[in-house]
Amino acid sequence: MPSTDWEARASNLLKAELKRRGVTYGQLVEKLAAIGVDEKEANIKNKLSRGKFSAVFMLQALSAIGCSTIVISE
């Protein structure tokens, strides 16, 4: 699978978790700040639209929104 496909899967997974919890990008900024992570809303939008972000960012975002389990399926 090309890396662009993996990037899209990562982005879609994180966006789906945000949507499932009704969390906007602006709210994600606030939730990240609460755990000591400084992000701008524009940066988050860019990361998720490109699908290029670190595993660390993904874990921080998932933790900030209270996601303790994700399902990765083919």
PDB file of N, H, CA, C and O in Angstrom:
ATOM      1  N   MET A   1       0.854  -1.174   0.000  1.00  0.00           N
ATOM      2  CA  MET A   1       0.000   0.000   0.000  1.00  0.00           C
ATOM      3  C   MET A   1       0.904   1.243   0.000  1.00  0.00           C
ATOM      4  O   MET A   1       1.822   1.332   0.816  1.00  0.00           O
ATOM      5  N   PRO A   2       0.658   2.196  -0.898  1.00  0.00           N
ATOM      6  CA  PRO A   2       1.474   3.430  -0.923  1.00  0.00           C
ATOM      7  C   PRO A   2       1.328   4.232   0.363  1.00  0.00           C
ATOM      8  O   PRO A   2       0.307   4.151   1.047  1.00  0.00           O
ATOM      9  N   SER A   3       2.363   5.008   0.682  1.00  0.00           N
ATOM     10  H   SER A   3       3.191   5.073   0.126  1.00  0.00           H
ATOM     11  CA  SER A   3       2.330   5.779   1.936  1.00  0.00           C
ATOM     12  C   SER A   3       1.176   6.766   1.967  1.00  0.00           C
ATOM     13  O   SER A   3       0.653   7.062   3.041  1.00  0.00           O
ATOM     14  N   THR A   4       0.766   7.283   0.813  1.00  0.00           N
ATOM     15  H   THR A   4       1.191   7.042  -0.060  1.00  0.00           H
ATOM     16  CA  THR A   4      -0.360   8.220   0.809  1.00  0.00           C
ATOM     17  C   THR A   4      -1.637   7.540   1.286  1.00  0.00           C
ATOM     18  O   THR A   4      -2.482   8.176   1.916  1.00  0.00           O
ATOM     19  N   ASP A   5      -1.781   6.249   0.990  1.00  0.00           N
ATOM     20  H   ASP A   5      -1.094   5.733   0.478  1.00  0.00           H
ATOM     21  CA  ASP A   5      -2.942   5.514   1.481  1.00  0.00           C
ATOM     22  C   ASP A   5      -2.893   5.378   3.003  1.00  0.00           C
ATOM     23  O   ASP A   5      -3.918   5.504   3.673  1.00  0.00           O
ATOM     24  N   TRP A   6      -1.708   5.124   3.545  1.00  0.00           N
ATOM     25  H   TRP A   6      -0.875   5.022   3.001  1.00  0.00           H
ATOM     26  CA  TRP A   6      -1.546   5.012   4.998  1.00  0.00           C
ATOM     27  C   TRP A   6      -1.821   6.354   5.659  1.00  0.00           C
ATOM     28  O   TRP A   6      -2.447   6.415   6.717  1.00  0.00           O
ATOM     29  N   GLU A   7      -1.350   7.435   5.031  1.00  0.00           N
ATOM     30  H   GLU A   7      -0.841   7.385   4.171  1.00  0.00           H
ATOM     31  CA  GLU A   7      -1.595   8.773   5.582  1.00  0.00           C
ATOM     32  C   GLU A   7      -3.088   9.061   5.622  1.00  0.00           C
ATOM     33  O   GLU A   7      -3.592   9.608   6.603  1.00  0.00           O
ATOM     34  N   ALA A   8      -3.795   8.694   4.559  1.00  0.00           N
ATOM     35  H   ALA A   8      -3.386   8.250   3.762  1.00  0.00           H
ATOM     36  CA  ALA A   8      -5.243   8.907   4.510  1.00  0.00           C
ATOM     37  C   ALA A   8      -5.941   8.083   5.593  1.00  0.00           C
ATOM     38  O   ALA A   8      -6.872   8.563   6.239  1.00  0.00           O
ATOM     39  N   ARG A   9      -5.494   6.850   5.787  1.00  0.00           N
ATOM     40  H   ARG A   9      -4.738   6.459   5.261  1.00  0.00           H
ATOM     41  CA  ARG A   9      -6.105   6.000   6.824  1.00  0.00           C
ATOM     42  C   ARG A   9      -5.907   6.602   8.210  1.00  0.00           C
ATOM     43  O   ARG A   9      -6.834   6.622   9.019  1.00  0.00           O
ATOM     44  N   ALA A  10      -4.694   7.094   8.483  1.00  0.00           N
ATOM     45  H   ALA A  10      -3.941   7.078   7.825  1.00  0.00           H
ATOM     46  CA  ALA A  10      -4.414   7.699   9.796  1.00  0.00           C
ATOM     47  C   ALA A  10      -5.278   8.936  10.002  1.00  0.00           C
ATOM     48  O   ALA A  10      -5.874   9.117  11.064  1.00  0.00           O
ATOM     49  N   SER A  11      -5.341   9.778   8.989  1.00  0.00           N
ATOM     50  H   SER A  11      -4.857   9.631   8.127  1.00  0.00           H
ATOM     51  CA  SER A  11      -6.137  10.998   9.073  1.00  0.00           C
ATOM     52  C   SER A  11      -7.614  10.669   9.271  1.00  0.00           C
ATOM     53  O   SER A  11      -8.276  11.257  10.127  1.00  0.00           O
ATOM     54  N   ASN A  12      -8.124   9.738   8.485  1.00  0.00           N
ATOM     55  H   ASN A  12      -7.586   9.260   7.790  1.00  0.00           H
ATOM     56  CA  ASN A  12      -9.539   9.362   8.584  1.00  0.00           C
ATOM     57  C   ASN A  12      -9.863   8.762   9.942  1.00  0.00           C
ATOM     58  O   ASN A  12     -10.938   9.009  10.487  1.00  0.00           O
ATOM     59  N   LEU A  13      -8.947   7.977  10.492  1.00  0.00           N
ATOM     60  H   LEU A  13      -8.074   7.776  10.049  1.00  0.00           H
ATOM     61  CA  LEU A  13      -9.161   7.375  11.800  1.00  0.00           C
ATOM     62  C   LEU A  13      -9.297   8.455  12.875  1.00  0.00           C
ATOM     63  O   LEU A  13     -10.211   8.416  13.699  1.00  0.00           O
ATOM     64  N   LEU A  14      -8.371   9.419  12.853  1.00  0.00           N
ATOM     65  H   LEU A  14      -7.629   9.450  12.184  1.00  0.00           H
ATOM     66  CA  LEU A  14      -8.416  10.481  13.858  1.00  0.00           C
ATOM     67  C   LEU A  14      -9.640  11.369  13.664  1.00  0.00           C
ATOM     68  O   LEU A  14     -10.294  11.741  14.639  1.00  0.00           O
ATOM     69  N   LYS A  15      -9.954  11.711  12.427  1.00  0.00           N
ATOM     70  H   LYS A  15      -9.423  11.409  11.636  1.00  0.00           H
ATOM     71  CA  LYS A  15     -11.147  12.534  12.165  1.00  0.00           C
ATOM     72  C   LYS A  15     -12.418  11.814  12.599  1.00  0.00           C
ATOM     73  O   LYS A  15     -13.337  12.443  13.123  1.00  0.00           O
ATOM     74  N   ALA A  16     -12.479  10.497  12.386  1.00  0.00           N
ATOM     75  H   ALA A  16     -11.732   9.986  11.960  1.00  0.00           H
ATOM     76  CA  ALA A  16     -13.657   9.730  12.790  1.00  0.00           C
ATOM     77  C   ALA A  16     -13.826   9.734  14.307  1.00  0.00           C
ATOM     78  O   ALA A  16     -14.943   9.844  14.813  1.00  0.00           O
ATOM     79  N   GLU A  17     -12.718   9.614  15.026  1.00  0.00           N
ATOM     80  H   GLU A  17     -11.811   9.525  14.615  1.00  0.00           H
ATOM     81  CA  GLU A  17     -12.798   9.636  16.500  1.00  0.00           C
ATOM     82  C   GLU A  17     -13.244  11.012  16.992  1.00  0.00           C
ATOM     83  O   GLU A  17     -14.012  11.110  17.950  1.00  0.00           O
ATOM     84  N   LEU A  18     -12.771  12.062  16.348  1.00  0.00           N
ATOM     85  H   LEU A  18     -12.147  11.982  15.570  1.00  0.00           H
ATOM     86  CA  LEU A  18     -13.204  13.413  16.718  1.00  0.00           C
ATOM     87  C   LEU A  18     -14.705  13.563  16.467  1.00  0.00           C
ATOM     88  O   LEU A  18     -15.442  14.064  17.316  1.00  0.00           O
ATOM     89  N   LYS A  19     -15.137  13.126  15.301  1.00  0.00           N
ATOM     90  H   LYS A  19     -14.538  12.719  14.611  1.00  0.00           H
ATOM     91  CA  LYS A  19     -16.549  13.252  14.944  1.00  0.00           C
ATOM     92  C   LYS A  19     -17.424  12.415  15.874  1.00  0.00           C
ATOM     93  O   LYS A  19     -18.483  12.870  16.307  1.00  0.00           O
ATOM     94  N   ARG A  20     -16.987  11.197  16.182  1.00  0.00           N
ATOM     95  H   ARG A  20     -16.127  10.828  15.831  1.00  0.00           H
ATOM     96  CA  ARG A  20     -17.742  10.303  17.059  1.00  0.00           C
ATOM     97  C   ARG A  20     -17.995  10.964  18.414  1.00  0.00           C
ATOM     98  O   ARG A  20     -19.034  10.745  19.037  1.00  0.00           O
ATOM     99  N   ARG A  21     -17.050  11.762  18.856  1.00  0.00           N
ATOM    100  H   ARG A  21     -16.206  11.940  18.350  1.00  0.00           H
ATOM    101  CA  ARG A  21     -17.169  12.414  20.166  1.00  0.00           C
ATOM    102  C   ARG A  21     -17.681  13.847  20.062  1.00  0.00           C
ATOM    103  O   ARG A  21     -17.837  14.529  21.075  1.00  0.00           O
ATOM    104  N   GLY A  22     -17.945  14.307  18.832  1.00  0.00           N
ATOM    105  H   GLY A  22     -17.819  13.753  18.009  1.00  0.00           H
ATOM    106  CA  GLY A  22     -18.458  15.664  18.644  1.00  0.00           C
ATOM    107  C   GLY A  22     -17.446  16.737  18.990  1.00  0.00           C
ATOM    108  O   GLY A  22     -17.814  17.817  19.453  1.00  0.00           O
ATOM    109  N   VAL A  23     -16.164  16.445  18.767  1.00  0.00           N
ATOM    110  H   VAL A  23     -15.865  15.568  18.391  1.00  0.00           H
ATOM    111  CA  VAL A  23     -15.098  17.382  19.120  1.00  0.00           C
ATOM    112  C   VAL A  23     -14.650  18.130  17.867  1.00  0.00           C
ATOM    113  O   VAL A  23     -14.254  17.515  16.878  1.00  0.00           O
ATOM    114  N   THR A  24     -14.715  19.455  17.914  1.00  0.00           N
ATOM    115  H   THR A  24     -15.037  19.955  18.718  1.00  0.00           H
ATOM    116  CA  THR A  24     -14.249  20.286  16.806  1.00  0.00           C
ATOM    117  C   THR A  24     -12.737  20.471  16.925  1.00  0.00           C
ATOM    118  O   THR A  24     -12.139  20.144  17.950  1.00  0.00           O
ATOM    119  N   TYR A  25     -12.131  20.996  15.868  1.00  0.00           N
ATOM    120  H   TYR A  25     -12.616  21.262  15.036  1.00  0.00           H
ATOM    121  CA  TYR A  25     -10.700  21.279  15.915  1.00  0.00           C
ATOM    122  C   TYR A  25     -10.394  22.303  16.997  1.00  0.00           C
ATOM    123  O   TYR A  25      -9.386  22.192  17.695  1.00  0.00           O
ATOM    124  N   GLY A  26     -11.261  23.300  17.138  1.00  0.00           N
ATOM    125  H   GLY A  26     -12.080  23.390  16.571  1.00  0.00           H
ATOM    126  CA  GLY A  26     -11.076  24.303  18.188  1.00  0.00           C
ATOM    127  C   GLY A  26     -11.118  23.685  19.575  1.00  0.00           C
ATOM    128  O   GLY A  26     -10.323  24.042  20.444  1.00  0.00           O
ATOM    129  N   GLN A  27     -12.039  22.763  19.780  1.00  0.00           N
ATOM    130  H   GLN A  27     -12.684  22.472  19.073  1.00  0.00           H
ATOM    131  CA  GLN A  27     -12.131  22.075  21.069  1.00  0.00           C
ATOM    132  C   GLN A  27     -10.923  21.170  21.289  1.00  0.00           C
ATOM    133  O   GLN A  27     -10.450  21.013  22.415  1.00  0.00           O
ATOM    134  N   LEU A  28     -10.428  20.573  20.197  1.00  0.00           N
ATOM    135  H   LEU A  28     -10.812  20.701  19.283  1.00  0.00           H
ATOM    136  CA  LEU A  28      -9.234  19.735  20.314  1.00  0.00           C
ATOM    137  C   LEU A  28      -8.046  20.568  20.784  1.00  0.00           C
ATOM    138  O   LEU A  28      -7.248  20.105  21.599  1.00  0.00           O
ATOM    139  N   VAL A  29      -7.925  21.792  20.276  1.00  0.00           N
ATOM    140  H   VAL A  29      -8.573  22.168  19.614  1.00  0.00           H
ATOM    141  CA  VAL A  29      -6.849  22.697  20.717  1.00  0.00           C
ATOM    142  C   VAL A  29      -6.927  22.875  22.232  1.00  0.00           C
ATOM    143  O   VAL A  29      -5.913  22.796  22.927  1.00  0.00           O
ATOM    144  N   GLU A  30      -8.133  23.115  22.736  1.00  0.00           N
ATOM    145  H   GLU A  30      -8.956  23.179  22.172  1.00  0.00           H
ATOM    146  CA  GLU A  30      -8.321  23.313  24.174  1.00  0.00           C
ATOM    147  C   GLU A  30      -7.998  22.040  24.967  1.00  0.00           C
ATOM    148  O   GLU A  30      -7.357  22.097  26.017  1.00  0.00           O
ATOM    149  N   LYS A  31      -8.444  20.911  24.457  1.00  0.00           N
ATOM    150  H   LYS A  31      -8.965  20.864  23.604  1.00  0.00           H
ATOM    151  CA  LYS A  31      -8.198  19.646  25.147  1.00  0.00           C
ATOM    152  C   LYS A  31      -6.712  19.287  25.143  1.00  0.00           C
ATOM    153  O   LYS A  31      -6.195  18.746  26.120  1.00  0.00           O
ATOM    154  N   LEU A  32      -6.031  19.592  24.037  1.00  0.00           N
ATOM    155  H   LEU A  32      -6.451  20.031  23.243  1.00  0.00           H
ATOM    156  CA  LEU A  32      -4.590  19.361  23.983  1.00  0.00           C
ATOM    157  C   LEU A  32      -3.866  20.279  24.970  1.00  0.00           C
ATOM    158  O   LEU A  32      -2.933  19.851  25.650  1.00  0.00           O
ATOM    159  N   ALA A  33      -4.295  21.531  25.046  1.00  0.00           N
ATOM    160  H   ALA A  33      -5.053  21.878  24.494  1.00  0.00           H
ATOM    161  CA  ALA A  33      -3.684  22.483  25.976  1.00  0.00           C
ATOM    162  C   ALA A  33      -3.825  21.983  27.416  1.00  0.00           C
ATOM    163  O   ALA A  33      -2.928  22.170  28.237  1.00  0.00           O
ATOM    164  N   ALA A  34      -4.958  21.346  27.711  1.00  0.00           N
ATOM    165  H   ALA A  34      -5.688  21.194  27.044  1.00  0.00           H
ATOM    166  CA  ALA A  34      -5.202  20.844  29.062  1.00  0.00           C
ATOM    167  C   ALA A  34      -4.216  19.740  29.453  1.00  0.00           C
ATOM    168  O   ALA A  34      -3.991  19.500  30.639  1.00  0.00           O
ATOM    169  N   ILE A  35      -3.624  19.063  28.451  1.00  0.00           N
ATOM    170  H   ILE A  35      -3.807  19.257  27.487  1.00  0.00           H
ATOM    171  CA  ILE A  35      -2.626  18.033  28.759  1.00  0.00           C
ATOM    172  C   ILE A  35      -1.210  18.524  28.448  1.00  0.00           C
ATOM    173  O   ILE A  35      -0.265  17.736  28.394  1.00  0.00           O
ATOM    174  N   GLY A  36      -1.079  19.850  28.242  1.00  0.00           N
ATOM    175  H   GLY A  36      -1.846  20.490  28.285  1.00  0.00           H
ATOM    176  CA  GLY A  36       0.239  20.444  28.068  1.00  0.00           C
ATOM    177  C   GLY A  36       0.778  20.466  26.647  1.00  0.00           C
ATOM    178  O   GLY A  36       1.979  20.637  26.438  1.00  0.00           O
ATOM    179  N   VAL A  37      -0.107  20.293  25.668  1.00  0.00           N
ATOM    180  H   VAL A  37      -1.083  20.154  25.838  1.00  0.00           H
ATOM    181  CA  VAL A  37       0.316  20.286  24.268  1.00  0.00           C
ATOM    182  C   VAL A  37      -0.168  21.576  23.606  1.00  0.00           C
ATOM    183  O   VAL A  37      -1.363  21.868  23.578  1.00  0.00           O
ATOM    184  N   ASP A  38       0.783  22.337  23.077  1.00  0.00           N
ATOM    185  H   ASP A  38       1.754  22.100  23.100  1.00  0.00           H
ATOM    186  CA  ASP A  38       0.462  23.611  22.437  1.00  0.00           C
ATOM    187  C   ASP A  38       0.316  23.417  20.933  1.00  0.00           C
ATOM    188  O   ASP A  38       1.300  23.169  20.235  1.00  0.00           O
ATOM    189  N   GLU A  39      -0.898  23.529  20.441  1.00  0.00           N
ATOM    190  H   GLU A  39      -1.697  23.731  21.007  1.00  0.00           H
ATOM    191  CA  GLU A  39      -1.192  23.414  19.008  1.00  0.00           C
ATOM    192  C   GLU A  39      -2.128  24.543  18.617  1.00  0.00           C
ATOM    193  O   GLU A  39      -2.924  25.020  19.425  1.00  0.00           O
ATOM    194  N   LYS A  40      -2.020  24.955  17.382  1.00  0.00           N
ATOM    195  H   LYS A  40      -1.373  24.567  16.725  1.00  0.00           H
ATOM    196  CA  LYS A  40      -2.932  25.959  16.819  1.00  0.00           C
ATOM    197  C   LYS A  40      -3.974  25.226  15.981  1.00  0.00           C
ATOM    198  O   LYS A  40      -3.691  24.178  15.400  1.00  0.00           O
ATOM    199  N   GLU A  41      -5.180  25.783  15.924  1.00  0.00           N
ATOM    200  H   GLU A  41      -5.411  26.634  16.397  1.00  0.00           H
ATOM    201  CA  GLU A  41      -6.249  25.150  15.154  1.00  0.00           C
ATOM    202  C   GLU A  41      -5.854  25.001  13.685  1.00  0.00           C
ATOM    203  O   GLU A  41      -6.119  23.965  13.075  1.00  0.00           O
ATOM    204  N   ALA A  42      -5.225  26.022  13.116  1.00  0.00           N
ATOM    205  H   ALA A  42      -5.010  26.864  13.611  1.00  0.00           H
ATOM    206  CA  ALA A  42      -4.811  25.951  11.708  1.00  0.00           C
ATOM    207  C   ALA A  42      -3.815  24.825  11.479  1.00  0.00           C
ATOM    208  O   ALA A  42      -3.862  24.155  10.447  1.00  0.00           O
ATOM    209  N   ASN A  43      -2.914  24.610  12.433  1.00  0.00           N
ATOM    210  H   ASN A  43      -2.876  25.154  13.271  1.00  0.00           H
ATOM    211  CA  ASN A  43      -1.940  23.522  12.302  1.00  0.00           C
ATOM    212  C   ASN A  43      -2.625  22.157  12.331  1.00  0.00           C
ATOM    213  O   ASN A  43      -2.250  21.250  11.588  1.00  0.00           O
ATOM    214  N   ILE A  44      -3.621  22.022  13.187  1.00  0.00           N
ATOM    215  H   ILE A  44      -3.926  22.759  13.790  1.00  0.00           H
ATOM    216  CA  ILE A  44      -4.348  20.754  13.265  1.00  0.00           C
ATOM    217  C   ILE A  44      -5.099  20.500  11.964  1.00  0.00           C
ATOM    218  O   ILE A  44      -5.084  19.383  11.446  1.00  0.00           O
ATOM    219  N   LYS A  45      -5.751  21.524  11.437  1.00  0.00           N
ATOM    220  H   LYS A  45      -5.763  22.431  11.858  1.00  0.00           H
ATOM    221  CA  LYS A  45      -6.456  21.377  10.158  1.00  0.00           C
ATOM    222  C   LYS A  45      -5.498  20.925   9.067  1.00  0.00           C
ATOM    223  O   LYS A  45      -5.813  20.029   8.285  1.00  0.00           O
ATOM    224  N   ASN A  46      -4.331  21.547   9.018  1.00  0.00           N
ATOM    225  H   ASN A  46      -4.075  22.276   9.653  1.00  0.00           H
ATOM    226  CA  ASN A  46      -3.338  21.174   7.999  1.00  0.00           C
ATOM    227  C   ASN A  46      -2.850  19.748   8.181  1.00  0.00           C
ATOM    228  O   ASN A  46      -2.739  19.002   7.208  1.00  0.00           O
ATOM    229  N   LYS A  47      -2.559  19.365   9.408  1.00  0.00           N
ATOM    230  H   LYS A  47      -2.649  19.971  10.198  1.00  0.00           H
ATOM    231  CA  LYS A  47      -2.080  18.008   9.667  1.00  0.00           C
ATOM    232  C   LYS A  47      -3.105  16.976   9.220  1.00  0.00           C
ATOM    233  O   LYS A  47      -2.763  15.989   8.570  1.00  0.00           O
ATOM    234  N   LEU A  48      -4.356  17.212   9.572  1.00  0.00           N
ATOM    235  H   LEU A  48      -4.634  18.014  10.100  1.00  0.00           H
ATOM    236  CA  LEU A  48      -5.385  16.237   9.245  1.00  0.00           C
ATOM    237  C   LEU A  48      -5.742  16.243   7.761  1.00  0.00           C
ATOM    238  O   LEU A  48      -6.108  15.202   7.216  1.00  0.00           O
ATOM    239  N   SER A  49      -5.645  17.379   7.107  1.00  0.00           N
ATOM    240  H   SER A  49      -5.348  18.225   7.549  1.00  0.00           H
ATOM    241  CA  SER A  49      -5.939  17.394   5.670  1.00  0.00           C
ATOM    242  C   SER A  49      -4.814  16.740   4.874  1.00  0.00           C
ATOM    243  O   SER A  49      -5.074  16.087   3.863  1.00  0.00           O
ATOM    244  N   ARG A  50      -3.581  16.906   5.312  1.00  0.00           N
ATOM    245  H   ARG A  50      -3.370  17.437   6.133  1.00  0.00           H
ATOM    246  CA  ARG A  50      -2.441  16.280   4.630  1.00  0.00           C
ATOM    247  C   ARG A  50      -2.277  14.821   5.024  1.00  0.00           C
ATOM    248  O   ARG A  50      -1.777  14.009   4.247  1.00  0.00           O
ATOM    249  N   GLY A  51      -2.704  14.497   6.241  1.00  0.00           N
ATOM    250  H   GLY A  51      -3.110  15.157   6.873  1.00  0.00           H
ATOM    251  CA  GLY A  51      -2.504  13.146   6.748  1.00  0.00           C
ATOM    252  C   GLY A  51      -1.089  12.917   7.234  1.00  0.00           C
ATOM    253  O   GLY A  51      -0.694  11.780   7.494  1.00  0.00           O
ATOM    254  N   LYS A  52      -0.323  13.987   7.358  1.00  0.00           N
ATOM    255  H   LYS A  52      -0.643  14.911   7.146  1.00  0.00           H
ATOM    256  CA  LYS A  52       1.070  13.873   7.794  1.00  0.00           C
ATOM    257  C   LYS A  52       1.198  14.427   9.208  1.00  0.00           C
ATOM    258  O   LYS A  52       1.234  15.638   9.428  1.00  0.00           O
ATOM    259  N   PHE A  53       1.266  13.495  10.159  1.00  0.00           N
ATOM    260  H   PHE A  53       1.237  12.512   9.981  1.00  0.00           H
ATOM    261  CA  PHE A  53       1.490  13.875  11.546  1.00  0.00           C
ATOM    262  C   PHE A  53       2.159  12.699  12.237  1.00  0.00           C
ATOM    263  O   PHE A  53       2.091  11.559  11.776  1.00  0.00           O
ATOM    264  N   SER A  54       2.794  13.000  13.333  1.00  0.00           N
ATOM    265  H   SER A  54       2.850  13.926  13.707  1.00  0.00           H
ATOM    266  CA  SER A  54       3.555  11.960  14.046  1.00  0.00           C
ATOM    267  C   SER A  54       2.612  11.061  14.845  1.00  0.00           C
ATOM    268  O   SER A  54       1.471  11.413  15.141  1.00  0.00           O
ATOM    269  N   ALA A  55       3.138   9.902  15.174  1.00  0.00           N
ATOM    270  H   ALA A  55       4.066   9.616  14.933  1.00  0.00           H
ATOM    271  CA  ALA A  55       2.413   8.994  16.061  1.00  0.00           C
ATOM    272  C   ALA A  55       2.204   9.663  17.418  1.00  0.00           C
ATOM    273  O   ALA A  55       1.184   9.450  18.074  1.00  0.00           O
ATOM    274  N   VAL A  56       3.167  10.464  17.828  1.00  0.00           N
ATOM    275  H   VAL A  56       3.996  10.637  17.296  1.00  0.00           H
ATOM    276  CA  VAL A  56       3.059  11.190  19.101  1.00  0.00           C
ATOM    277  C   VAL A  56       1.842  12.110  19.070  1.00  0.00           C
ATOM    278  O   VAL A  56       1.062  12.133  20.022  1.00  0.00           O
ATOM    279  N   PHE A  57       1.670  12.877  17.976  1.00  0.00           N
ATOM    280  H   PHE A  57       2.304  12.859  17.203  1.00  0.00           H
ATOM    281  CA  PHE A  57       0.518  13.774  17.871  1.00  0.00           C
ATOM    282  C   PHE A  57      -0.778  12.970  17.908  1.00  0.00           C
ATOM    283  O   PHE A  57      -1.733  13.360  18.579  1.00  0.00           O
ATOM    284  N   MET A  58      -0.812  11.859  17.195  1.00  0.00           N
ATOM    285  H   MET A  58      -0.035  11.542  16.650  1.00  0.00           H
ATOM    286  CA  MET A  58      -2.032  11.050  17.173  1.00  0.00           C
ATOM    287  C   MET A  58      -2.367  10.551  18.574  1.00  0.00           C
ATOM    288  O   MET A  58      -3.523  10.609  18.992  1.00  0.00           O
ATOM    289  N   LEU A  59      -1.363  10.062  19.304  1.00  0.00           N
ATOM    290  H   LEU A  59      -0.423  10.016  18.965  1.00  0.00           H
ATOM    291  CA  LEU A  59      -1.600   9.596  20.671  1.00  0.00           C
ATOM    292  C   LEU A  59      -2.038  10.728  21.586  1.00  0.00           C
ATOM    293  O   LEU A  59      -2.917  10.547  22.428  1.00  0.00           O
ATOM    294  N   GLN A  60      -1.423  11.897  21.419  1.00  0.00           N
ATOM    295  H   GLN A  60      -0.709  12.044  20.735  1.00  0.00           H
ATOM    296  CA  GLN A  60      -1.821  13.053  22.231  1.00  0.00           C
ATOM    297  C   GLN A  60      -3.274  13.427  21.959  1.00  0.00           C
ATOM    298  O   GLN A  60      -4.047  13.658  22.888  1.00  0.00           O
ATOM    299  N   ALA A  61      -3.639  13.484  20.687  1.00  0.00           N
ATOM    300  H   ALA A  61      -3.011  13.297  19.932  1.00  0.00           H
ATOM    301  CA  ALA A  61      -5.004  13.871  20.319  1.00  0.00           C
ATOM    302  C   ALA A  61      -6.011  12.843  20.827  1.00  0.00           C
ATOM    303  O   ALA A  61      -7.036  13.210  21.404  1.00  0.00           O
ATOM    304  N   LEU A  62      -5.728  11.566  20.619  1.00  0.00           N
ATOM    305  H   LEU A  62      -4.896  11.268  20.151  1.00  0.00           H
ATOM    306  CA  LEU A  62      -6.647  10.526  21.079  1.00  0.00           C
ATOM    307  C   LEU A  62      -6.788  10.550  22.599  1.00  0.00           C
ATOM    308  O   LEU A  62      -7.889  10.399  23.128  1.00  0.00           O
ATOM    309  N   SER A  63      -5.682  10.739  23.287  1.00  0.00           N
ATOM    310  H   SER A  63      -4.788  10.861  22.857  1.00  0.00           H
ATOM    311  CA  SER A  63      -5.720  10.827  24.745  1.00  0.00           C
ATOM    312  C   SER A  63      -6.513  12.049  25.196  1.00  0.00           C
ATOM    313  O   SER A  63      -7.317  11.965  26.124  1.00  0.00           O
ATOM    314  N   ALA A  64      -6.289  13.176  24.543  1.00  0.00           N
ATOM    315  H   ALA A  64      -5.635  13.245  23.789  1.00  0.00           H
ATOM    316  CA  ALA A  64      -6.962  14.422  24.920  1.00  0.00           C
ATOM    317  C   ALA A  64      -8.474  14.327  24.780  1.00  0.00           C
ATOM    318  O   ALA A  64      -9.206  14.951  25.547  1.00  0.00           O
ATOM    319  N   ILE A  65      -8.951  13.550  23.806  1.00  0.00           N
ATOM    320  H   ILE A  65      -8.356  13.042  23.183  1.00  0.00           H
ATOM    321  CA  ILE A  65     -10.401  13.436  23.616  1.00  0.00           C
ATOM    322  C   ILE A  65     -10.997  12.252  24.388  1.00  0.00           C
ATOM    323  O   ILE A  65     -12.191  11.971  24.287  1.00  0.00           O
ATOM    324  N   GLY A  66     -10.153  11.567  25.157  1.00  0.00           N
ATOM    325  H   GLY A  66      -9.183  11.795  25.240  1.00  0.00           H
ATOM    326  CA  GLY A  66     -10.647  10.484  25.993  1.00  0.00           C
ATOM    327  C   GLY A  66     -10.816   9.167  25.276  1.00  0.00           C
ATOM    328  O   GLY A  66     -11.580   8.308  25.716  1.00  0.00           O
ATOM    329  N   CYS A  67     -10.112   9.003  24.179  1.00  0.00           N
ATOM    330  H   CYS A  67      -9.492   9.701  23.822  1.00  0.00           H
ATOM    331  CA  CYS A  67     -10.188   7.755  23.420  1.00  0.00           C
ATOM    332  C   CYS A  67      -9.129   6.786  23.942  1.00  0.00           C
ATOM    333  O   CYS A  67      -7.930   7.044  23.833  1.00  0.00           O
ATOM    334  N   SER A  68      -9.582   5.680  24.506  1.00  0.00           N
ATOM    335  H   SER A  68     -10.556   5.470  24.594  1.00  0.00           H
ATOM    336  CA  SER A  68      -8.628   4.710  25.043  1.00  0.00           C
ATOM    337  C   SER A  68      -8.508   3.472  24.167  1.00  0.00           C
ATOM    338  O   SER A  68      -7.608   2.656  24.367  1.00  0.00           O
ATOM    339  N   THR A  69      -9.411   3.323  23.195  1.00  0.00           N
ATOM    340  H   THR A  69     -10.142   3.986  23.033  1.00  0.00           H
ATOM    341  CA  THR A  69      -9.398   2.168  22.315  1.00  0.00           C
ATOM    342  C   THR A  69      -9.739   2.601  20.900  1.00  0.00           C
ATOM    343  O   THR A  69     -10.668   3.378  20.679  1.00  0.00           O
ATOM    344  N   ILE A  70      -8.963   2.082  19.933  1.00  0.00           N
ATOM    345  H   ILE A  70      -8.208   1.451  20.112  1.00  0.00           H
ATOM    346  CA  ILE A  70      -9.303   2.321  18.526  1.00  0.00           C
ATOM    347  C   ILE A  70      -9.338   0.981  17.820  1.00  0.00           C
ATOM    348  O   ILE A  70      -8.650   0.038  18.211  1.00  0.00           O
ATOM    349  N   VAL A  71     -10.138   0.912  16.788  1.00  0.00           N
ATOM    350  H   VAL A  71     -10.697   1.678  16.470  1.00  0.00           H
ATOM    351  CA  VAL A  71     -10.228  -0.298  15.987  1.00  0.00           C
ATOM    352  C   VAL A  71      -9.608  -0.013  14.636  1.00  0.00           C
ATOM    353  O   VAL A  71     -10.032   0.888  13.913  1.00  0.00           O
ATOM    354  N   ILE A  72      -8.600  -0.796  14.314  1.00  0.00           N
ATOM    355  H   ILE A  72      -8.256  -1.528  14.901  1.00  0.00           H
ATOM    356  CA  ILE A  72      -7.937  -0.656  13.015  1.00  0.00           C
ATOM    357  C   ILE A  72      -8.286  -1.913  12.228  1.00  0.00           C
ATOM    358  O   ILE A  72      -7.890  -3.022  12.586  1.00  0.00           O
ATOM    359  N   SER A  73      -9.030  -1.713  11.155  1.00  0.00           N
ATOM    360  H   SER A  73      -9.352  -0.812  10.864  1.00  0.00           H
ATOM    361  CA  SER A  73      -9.434  -2.866  10.344  1.00  0.00           C
ATOM    362  C   SER A  73      -8.993  -2.660   8.915  1.00  0.00           C
ATOM    363  O   SER A  73      -8.712  -1.543   8.482  1.00  0.00           O
ATOM    364  N   GLU A  74      -8.940  -3.734   8.211  1.00  0.00           N
ATOM    365  H   GLU A  74      -9.169  -4.642   8.563  1.00  0.00           H
ATOM    366  CA  GLU A  74      -8.528  -3.689   6.796  1.00  0.00           C
ATOM    367  C   GLU A  74      -9.659  -3.195   5.944  1.00  0.00           C
ATOM    368  O   GLU A  74      -9.513  -3.086   4.726  1.00  0.00           O
TER     369      GLU A  74
END
